[in-house]
Amino acid sequence: MKQLELPLVTVILTVFNQEKYLEETLNSVFSQTYPSLQLIVIDNASSDDSLRIIDHFQEKGPAFQLIKNHRNVGLCRAFNQGLRIAEGKYVIDLSGDDIMLADRIAKQVRAFEALSEEYAVLFSNAIYIDKSGHELNYHYPVNEWGRALMQVPSGDVYKKVLENYFICTPTMMMRREALHLLGGYDEDLLFEDFDFWIRSAVRFKYQYQDEVLTKKRLLPASLSSLVYQKNSGLLNSYYAVCNKAYDLNRDQQEFDLLAARIRTFIRKCLYAQDVELAMRFRRLLNYIENPGWQTEVIILLCRLHLPVNFAYRFYIKNLKKAFGQEGFSF
């Protein structure tokens, strides 16, 4: 990878037990048509052959930097390890099982360079693949020309990220300067995306690029699939992010959107059988509006400790099988 008179782009690749997919992911980085790249690989204490595959690539391929963690420090801290030594104007956060199309970085840099410094994130469409690489569906449904059928938000997207999940995380290219201003990812959390969107979208603009540039792999053991498991810690992270959003909100509409989001997390607390966290979410909701009788019913059901966790997970498992979509999270 020879640096030319082009903005340097840093790819931070975090790896944990992804030996089945890692070679394809690394090849997708080395196959980029864009020449000015810095690759930083963080092995987060993999116990499979991931590190052997990385070492093999180091021996035969272009030079890249490798950080070997002796224990798993979590996704957010691992990314920040790479961010501290990143030199690129732009940064991509890539997982060891996702794939970038060959012209992704070239197209994203071209689009990003046309934007003002108000924009901190450029994101695109993606196609989901299963564990065998079979194509499933698009993040945003497309027409016959590959363009999104829906109008994807750009500009000030803070209200939209409060409302729902609409960005496919691995498609993002981020301005490194903005990441540093935000202090990187929050290392106290189990995941990065929702928190990063909240903290960055309130300060910077986002731009959607209407192209499919990434393949996102859906796996049954993905982090998002653990949200309904007891004591997974994911809902605690969501609670922390909702508290941040409460402090960052700028108008009543944003508080209304946050309240709706909190209600969904209270329902998830019911499925995860976490009554204490459900009560904490309820107290936060009460600062915004009267929780209402429906929320109180859910809290009551939480207190009754009904075996809804098993029933809900059984339902989701069979629903996925029925649609042949075992990798999807609901």
Beta strands, then each sheet from edge to edge (+ up, - down):
strand 1: 9-15
strand 2: 37-43
strand 3: 65-68
strand 4: 90-95
strand 5: 99-100
strand 6: 119-129
strand 7: 135-138
strand 8: 173-175
strand 9: 205-217
sheet 1: 3+ 2+ 1+ 4+ 8- 6+ 7-
sheet 2: 3+ 2+ 1+ 4+ 8- 6+ 9+ 5-
end
